[in-house]
Amino acid sequence: ATSEMLEILAKIKPDLCTLVPEGRQELTTEGGLNMEVVFEDFKSRVFPEIRKTDTKISLFLDPNEKDIELAGELGADCIELHTGNYANANTPEKIQIELERLKTAAEKIYSLGMNVSGGHGLNQQNLKEFITNVPHLVEVSIGHALVGDSLFDGLDTTVKKYLSILGTA
């Protein structure tokens, strides 16, 4: 959350801003924020700047209780759960373990009064099981898979397929 990015946010005033960790060499985010590392900066600088606007604040977190509790202390509006471990799980047992972690995290987020969303690696093959098992979801992020699928099936068809999975088509 550089000063330059906060200035852009203040000018644009989006409805929602999701803060994610970004490694210098990463092609895509590979995990959630480490709240113990960013907490003081977010508390003293980042959140106060964003709160000058009407922009809601979402934090991209791994499904662990301590980070969720710290997000609640900051007054985050939403937590986007990092679903990469679930998406990469390659056995039924590992899938169930990750779904349970995500479900427990979603319950905690909801109990603290924040919205629950999820994203990273979700696609047509794993989305239904995710939304069926993880409660309180208000949003899912499906960028890469949707674009990739649309190269083969077209954007209109692909969006309709995802909406069907989500039960909104």
The 8 nearest C-alpha neighbors of each residue, nearest first, counted from 0:
[[1, 4, 5, 2, 45, 18, 3, 41],
 [0, 2, 4, 3, 5, 6, 45, 7],
 [1, 3, 5, 4, 6, 0, 7, 45],
 [2, 4, 6, 1, 5, 7, 0, 8],
 [5, 3, 7, 1, 6, 2, 0, 8],
 [6, 4, 8, 2, 7, 3, 9, 1],
 [7, 5, 9, 3, 4, 8, 2, 10],
 [6, 8, 4, 10, 5, 9, 11, 3],
 [7, 9, 5, 11, 6, 10, 12, 4],
 [10, 8, 6, 12, 7, 11, 5, 52],
 [11, 9, 7, 8, 12, 6, 5, 13],
 [10, 12, 8, 9, 13, 7, 6, 14],
 [13, 11, 9, 8, 10, 54, 52, 14],
 [14, 12, 15, 11, 54, 16, 8, 53],
 [13, 15, 54, 55, 12, 16, 53, 56],
 [16, 14, 55, 54, 13, 56, 17, 57],
 [15, 17, 56, 57, 55, 18, 54, 13],
 [18, 16, 57, 58, 56, 19, 15, 59],
 [17, 19, 58, 59, 57, 16, 20, 0],
 [20, 18, 59, 32, 17, 21, 58, 31],
 [21, 19, 32, 31, 22, 28, 18, 30],
 [20, 22, 28, 19, 23, 25, 27, 29],
 [23, 21, 25, 24, 20, 28, 26, 29],
 [22, 24, 25, 21, 26, 20, 27, 28],
 [23, 25, 22, 26, 21, 27, 28, 29],
 [26, 24, 22, 27, 23, 28, 21, 29],
 [25, 27, 24, 28, 22, 29, 23, 21],
 [28, 26, 25, 29, 21, 22, 24, 119],
 [27, 29, 30, 21, 25, 20, 26, 19],
 [30, 28, 27, 31, 83, 25, 81, 119],
 [31, 29, 28, 81, 61, 32, 60, 20],
 [30, 32, 60, 61, 59, 81, 20, 33],
 [31, 33, 20, 60, 34, 59, 19, 30],
 [34, 32, 36, 35, 31, 37, 66, 60],
 [33, 35, 37, 66, 38, 36, 32, 69],
 [34, 36, 38, 33, 37, 66, 69, 39],
 [35, 37, 34, 33, 38, 39, 32, 40],
 [38, 36, 34, 40, 35, 39, 41, 33],
 [37, 39, 41, 34, 35, 40, 36, 42],
 [40, 38, 42, 41, 37, 43, 36, 35],
 [41, 39, 43, 42, 44, 37, 38, 45],
 [40, 42, 45, 38, 46, 39, 44, 43],
 [43, 41, 39, 40, 46, 44, 38, 73],
 [42, 44, 40, 41, 39, 45, 47, 46],
 [45, 43, 40, 41, 47, 42, 46, 48],
 [44, 46, 41, 48, 47, 49, 40, 42],
 [45, 47, 49, 48, 41, 42, 50, 44],
 [48, 46, 50, 49, 45, 44, 51, 43],
 [49, 47, 45, 46, 50, 51, 44, 5],
 [48, 50, 46, 51, 47, 52, 45, 54],
 [51, 49, 47, 52, 48, 46, 53, 54],
 [52, 50, 49, 48, 47, 53, 9, 54],
 [53, 51, 50, 54, 49, 12, 9, 48],
 [52, 54, 55, 50, 51, 14, 12, 49],
 [55, 53, 14, 15, 52, 13, 12, 56],
 [54, 56, 15, 76, 14, 16, 53, 57],
 [57, 55, 16, 76, 75, 15, 17, 77],
 [56, 58, 17, 77, 78, 76, 16, 75],
 [57, 59, 78, 18, 17, 79, 60, 19],
 [58, 60, 79, 19, 31, 80, 78, 18],
 [61, 59, 31, 80, 32, 81, 58, 79],
 [60, 62, 31, 81, 63, 80, 30, 59],
 [63, 61, 104, 101, 80, 100, 60, 64],
 [64, 62, 61, 65, 66, 104, 67, 60],
 [63, 65, 67, 66, 68, 104, 62, 107],
 [66, 64, 68, 67, 63, 69, 34, 35],
 [67, 65, 69, 34, 68, 64, 63, 70],
 [66, 68, 70, 64, 65, 69, 71, 63],
 [67, 69, 71, 65, 70, 66, 64, 72],
 [70, 68, 72, 66, 71, 67, 65, 73],
 [71, 69, 67, 73, 68, 72, 75, 66],
 [70, 72, 68, 74, 69, 73, 75, 67],
 [73, 71, 69, 70, 74, 68, 75, 67],
 [74, 72, 70, 71, 75, 42, 69, 46],
 [73, 75, 71, 72, 76, 70, 113, 56],
 [76, 74, 56, 77, 70, 73, 71, 57],
 [75, 77, 113, 56, 57, 55, 114, 74],
 [78, 76, 114, 57, 113, 75, 115, 56],
 [79, 77, 58, 57, 115, 59, 80, 116],
 [80, 78, 116, 117, 59, 58, 115, 60],
 [79, 81, 117, 60, 61, 59, 82, 78],
 [80, 82, 61, 118, 60, 83, 119, 31],
 [83, 81, 119, 85, 118, 84, 80, 86],
 [82, 84, 86, 119, 85, 120, 81, 87],
 [85, 83, 87, 86, 82, 88, 97, 81],
 [84, 86, 97, 88, 82, 83, 87, 94],
 [87, 85, 83, 120, 84, 88, 82, 121],
 [86, 88, 84, 85, 83, 89, 120, 94],
 [89, 87, 85, 94, 93, 86, 84, 90],
 [88, 90, 87, 93, 91, 94, 86, 92],
 [89, 91, 93, 92, 88, 94, 95, 87],
 [90, 92, 94, 93, 95, 89, 88, 96],
 [93, 91, 95, 90, 94, 96, 89, 88],
 [94, 92, 96, 90, 95, 88, 91, 97],
 [93, 95, 91, 97, 88, 92, 96, 85],
 [96, 94, 98, 92, 93, 97, 99, 91],
 [97, 95, 93, 99, 94, 98, 92, 100],
 [98, 96, 100, 85, 94, 99, 95, 101],
 [99, 97, 95, 101, 100, 96, 102, 94],
 [98, 100, 102, 96, 97, 101, 95, 103],
 [101, 99, 97, 103, 98, 102, 104, 62],
 [100, 102, 104, 98, 99, 103, 62, 105],
 [101, 103, 133, 99, 105, 104, 100, 98],
 [104, 102, 106, 100, 105, 101, 99, 107],
 [103, 105, 101, 107, 62, 106, 102, 108],
 [106, 104, 108, 102, 107, 103, 101, 109],
 [105, 107, 109, 103, 104, 108, 110, 102],
 [108, 106, 110, 104, 105, 109, 103, 111],
 [109, 107, 105, 111, 110, 106, 113, 104],
 [108, 110, 112, 106, 111, 113, 107, 105],
 [111, 109, 107, 112, 108, 106, 113, 105],
 [110, 112, 108, 109, 113, 107, 71, 68],
 [113, 111, 109, 110, 108, 114, 76, 71],
 [114, 112, 77, 76, 109, 108, 111, 115],
 [113, 115, 77, 109, 76, 78, 137, 116],
 [116, 114, 136, 78, 77, 137, 135, 79],
 [115, 117, 79, 138, 136, 139, 137, 80],
 [118, 116, 80, 79, 139, 81, 140, 82],
 [117, 119, 140, 82, 81, 139, 121, 80],
 [120, 118, 83, 82, 121, 81, 140, 141],
 [119, 121, 86, 83, 122, 118, 82, 144],
 [122, 120, 119, 126, 141, 125, 86, 118],
 [121, 123, 124, 144, 126, 125, 120, 141],
 [122, 124, 126, 125, 161, 121, 164, 127],
 [123, 125, 122, 126, 127, 121, 128, 86],
 [126, 124, 122, 128, 127, 123, 121, 129],
 [125, 127, 129, 122, 128, 121, 123, 124],
 [128, 126, 130, 129, 125, 164, 131, 165],
 [127, 129, 131, 126, 130, 125, 132, 124],
 [128, 130, 126, 127, 132, 131, 133, 125],
 [129, 131, 127, 133, 132, 128, 126, 134],
 [130, 132, 128, 129, 127, 133, 134, 126],
 [133, 131, 129, 130, 128, 134, 102, 98],
 [132, 134, 102, 130, 129, 131, 101, 105],
 [135, 133, 136, 105, 132, 102, 106, 130],
 [134, 136, 115, 137, 105, 109, 133, 114],
 [137, 135, 115, 116, 134, 138, 133, 130],
 [136, 138, 116, 115, 135, 114, 139, 117],
 [137, 139, 116, 136, 117, 140, 115, 79],
 [138, 140, 117, 116, 118, 141, 137, 136],
 [141, 139, 118, 142, 117, 138, 119, 121],
 [140, 142, 121, 145, 144, 143, 139, 118],
 [143, 141, 145, 144, 140, 146, 119, 147],
 [142, 144, 146, 145, 147, 141, 120, 148],
 [145, 143, 147, 146, 122, 142, 148, 141],
 [144, 146, 148, 142, 147, 143, 141, 149],
 [147, 145, 149, 143, 144, 148, 142, 150],
 [148, 146, 144, 150, 149, 145, 143, 151],
 [147, 149, 145, 150, 146, 151, 144, 152],
 [148, 150, 153, 154, 152, 146, 151, 157],
 [151, 149, 148, 147, 153, 152, 146, 154],
 [150, 152, 149, 148, 153, 147, 154, 157],
 [151, 153, 149, 150, 156, 157, 148, 154],
 [154, 152, 149, 156, 155, 150, 151, 157],
 [153, 155, 149, 157, 156, 158, 152, 150],
 [154, 156, 158, 157, 153, 159, 149, 152],
 [157, 155, 159, 158, 154, 153, 152, 160],
 [158, 156, 160, 154, 159, 149, 155, 152],
 [157, 159, 161, 155, 160, 156, 154, 162],
 [158, 160, 162, 156, 157, 161, 163, 155],
 [161, 159, 157, 163, 158, 162, 156, 164],
 [162, 160, 164, 158, 163, 159, 165, 157],
 [163, 161, 165, 168, 159, 167, 164, 160],
 [162, 164, 168, 166, 160, 161, 165, 167],
 [165, 163, 161, 166, 162, 127, 160, 126],
 [164, 166, 162, 163, 167, 161, 127, 130],
 [167, 165, 163, 164, 168, 162, 161, 127],
 [166, 168, 162, 165, 163, 164, 161, 159],
 [167, 163, 162, 166, 159, 165, 164, 160]]
